[in-house]
Amino acid sequence: MGKRKLSFGSLDEAADEIRRLRDGGYQPLVKWNLSECCEHLDKTMQAGMTGSIKPLPWVLRATVFRAMTEAIMAIGRMPGGAPAPPEIAPQEHAEDEPAVIDACLATLDRAAAFQDPLPTHMFSTGMNARKWKRLMCVHAAHHLGNLQPKQG
């Protein structure tokens, strides 16, 4: 069974998918479970809203990583296989932890309401709140696509 191809038009849609997986059950297709995906998404969104992660050097953010980020947003898909930076990597969760999932849902609500100015983005120049929300939708689809909802 391959990864699901999800696409979210809003952060609210990503939150709805998290609730569906939490409430209906799922089968992980890769290493991370729902809590691990949620913790990673939560940390990533918080870093985007606070600027808490040191950005890459400007020349990389303005060239290679900006082009890559723009392409990801345009095609709506994110490549897999790259390890998450330590600051946004989740802890290992043997089982789903409701508090971790709830924290992610709360951060999704805050992110959906977030307005410019956006702090300096860790990977790209030219980022504003609208683009950042699009990137966060693609990022959520990337990770939640690795969780197959249970049937029936």
C-alpha positions, 0 to 999 in steps of 0.5 A: 500500500502506497502513501496517500496523496492528500491535498489541503486547501487550508489548515482547517482541512489539515486539522479535520484530517488529524481528527479523522485519523485520531477518531477513526484509527489508522495504519502507519505506512512509515515509522511515525505515528499520528502523535509523532507527525503531530508533534513535528507539525506543531514544532514546525508551525510554532517555529514559523510563527516565532522565528525560533529556529536560526535561519539558513544563510541568506544566500541559500535561502534566497537561491536554492531553498527559495526555488525548492520551496516555491516548487513545493508550493506550486506542485503541492508535494514535498519530497521524502527521505530527508531527516527533520532538523533536530529542533523540529524532530518529534520524540518517539511515541510508542502510542498516540498521546491525546495531549500531543495531538490536541496541542497540534490542533491548537497550533493549527488554529493559531496558524490559520489565524496568523497574519503578516509580518512573518518572522524570517523563515528558516529555509526561504526568503520572500515568505509571507503568511499566505505562502507560509500557510500554503507550505504548512498545508503541503507539509501536513499532507506530506506527513499525514499521507503516511497514515492510512485510515482504517476502513469501516 
